């Protein structure tokens, strides 16, 4: 039995809990679960995107809060173990970056959190530590509204990648 078939058959509570590894917003997880049965990867991704676009800022912030800082190996305590493991995979290139890049990322993360009051979100898959540092420094110039939109788009990309990972288990 594939992952989606099994997930479609779970209780609501079990299905919500499982899908939270893909996106930490409880409202997103409940709304996606409510659309079951869902047939196929493209339908899951389309439903996810539609739900994500309609969520409140608070729901987006909840999803953001489940991510570790870029360059930080430790996920927040409220992150699910699967989500934390995926974060480590997604940020592999930061671990390989030199000490100067890692130190600059740590400093820029602190500046971002002081400025915007939340963790910096970027779809790290396929990006080097230096690329993520450049993105972070550019986004520090955004105003609050533009940065929230950009962070939400990055979270959407992360969610889509994680949905595909989850479906391929």
N, C-alpha and C positions, 0 to 999 in steps of 0.2 A: 504494500500500500504506500503510495507516495505521501509526502508531507502535507500537501494541500487537501487530499482526500481525508487523511487522518484528522487534520485541523478542522475541517468542515464538520466532523462528527463529534468533536469535543464539546463539553458543556461550555456555556458562555464564560464562566469564570476561568476555566482552564484555557480556553482559546485566547481570552484577553491577556492572561498572564504570559502565555507563550509568545504572542506577537509583540509584546512590549519590548522584547530584545531588539526589534527592528527600529522602533521609534518610542522614546520614553514618554510620550503624551498619553495619558490614560484615556482622554476623550477620543483621540485618534484610534486607539486600540479598541475601545468599545464600539465606535462607529464602524470600523472595518469588520469587526466580529459580527455586528448586526446585519451586515450585507451577505452573510453566508447563506447558502453555499456559493462559493466563488469558484469558477472553473478556469484555471490556467493562469500562468504568470502574467500575461498582458492585462488580464482582467483585475488581478490583485494590484498591480502597479497603477493602473488607471483609477481604480477606486481609492487607493492610497493618496494619489495626487489630488483628486477631487476633494477628499476629506481634508487633507492638509491645507489646501488653499482657503477653506472656510473656517478654520480654527481661529480662536481668539489669540491675542498676544500672550495671554497667560498660559495657554496650552502650548504655544511655541516655546515659551521660556521653560516650561516643565520639561519638554523634550531636550532642550539645550542643557539643562542642569544635570542630565544623566551622562554627559560626556566628560572625559578627563581633559585637562589642558593639553594643547598640542605640545608634545615633548615630555609630558608627564606620564609615567608608566602606570600610575595608580588611578583607577576610575573612582568616582565618588561612591560612598558607601551604598547609596540607594540604587546604583546601576546594577542590572542583572548580570550574572556571571557570563552569559553568552555575549551580551553587549560589551562587557569589559574585555573579553577575549578578542572580539572583533576590532575593538579600538586599538589594541596592541598590534594586530595584523595591519590595520589601516595606517598606523603611524610608524611602521618599521623603518622607513627611510630617515626619520628623525633620530632614531637610536644610532644609525650609521653616520649621521652628520658629525662634523667636528665639534669640539668643545666650544668654540667661539660662536657657532650657529646655535647650539643648544643654550648657551648663556644669553644670547641675544633674544631667542624665543622666550625664555623665562622672563626676561625684563619686559619685552613687548606684551606678553600675556598679562603681566601685572598692570601695565599701563592701560591695556584694553579693559580689564576688569574694573579699574578705578573710573575710567571714562564712561563705560556702558553698563556697569553693574551686573555683568554676566560673563560666562566663559566664552571665549572666541570659538566660533564654529566654522570649520572649513572641511570640505570633502577632501581628506588627506590621501585617498587612494590614488597611487600613481604619481604623487608629488614628492619632490625632494624636500629636505628640511629647509634649504635655502629658498625654494619656491614658496613654501608656506610662510617663511619669515617675510618675504617680499609682499605677499598677499596681506598678511597681518599689518605690516607697516602702511600699505596703501589704504586699508580699511579703517585704520585709525583716523584718517582724514574725513571719513563719512560723518554726516550728521546722524542723529539718533534714528530718525525714520528710515533713511537710506540704509543704514547699517542693519536695522532689524529686518528689512526686506531681503538684504543680501544674506544674512545669517539664515533666514527661513528657507531661502533657495538652496543654500548649502546643506541644510538639514534634510530637505526633500531629496537631494542627490544621495546623501548618506543612506536615507531610508530605502530608496530604490535599490541601491547596491546590497543592503542588508536583506531586503526581501528576497532578492535573487539568491543570496547565500543560503538563507533559510530554506527556500524551496528546493535547493540542490542537495540538501543534507540526506 
